Amino acid sequence: MTKIVALLPMKGNSERVKNKNLKDFAGKPLYHRTMETLLGSKYINSVIVNTDSEDIKADIKRNFNDNVIIIDRPYSIKGDYVSMNRIIEYDISIVNADIYIQSHSTNPLLSVESLNKAMEKMFEIVKSNTYDSLFSVTKWQTRLYKEDASAYNHNPKELLRTQDLEPLFEENSNFYIFTKSSFDSAGKKRIGSKPYLFEIDKIEAVDIDEPQDFVIAESLFKLLRQNHIKS
């Protein structure tokens, strides 16, 4: 049986939205929404939470069972400027799995359906060896400009319809799926040397980084999932 482990790292301190992970989001702490999506996947065996927060640890113990495992973040990888890849490296050195999926607590609109489809695509990738990893992206077809006001991805003289522009893809940080082998081969990076871009809906891809993002994400969550929210 393929062992699949989800990684949901969370630090206690957040610079732009204070106490973000535990902040009330439509009736529950924000991180619960992503946790529920991960635990709702039929493919994920357990969720690993690497954290430096005693409050987060206590909340996990109160609300989740043994398939959520806490890893105490060591001093060497604490701080606001530590690369996520270093945290992942630490986690996968402790917890063995065939496939890892790393997500963030700041993507509360990610659906179980999208997660499962991404996992199924990863199974194909592992079997066919066509790619070595997968990460979620948002497709953009719009006119973009550089800081000096020069066109980046279009010719202003032609003024093509935006739907006819070559699409660009934004890494939206909802999830990264990889193996230990691809992580090591890419130089200890969650995005492998030959990744597959898995497109998800722009609404699902909403990420909470600034205070206004929190308001937008919570409003969308209530609008789209109100009938499914369990208090």
Order of alpha helices (4+ residues) and beta strands (2+ residues): beta-beta-beta-alpha-beta-alpha-beta-alpha-beta-alpha-beta-beta-alpha-beta-alpha
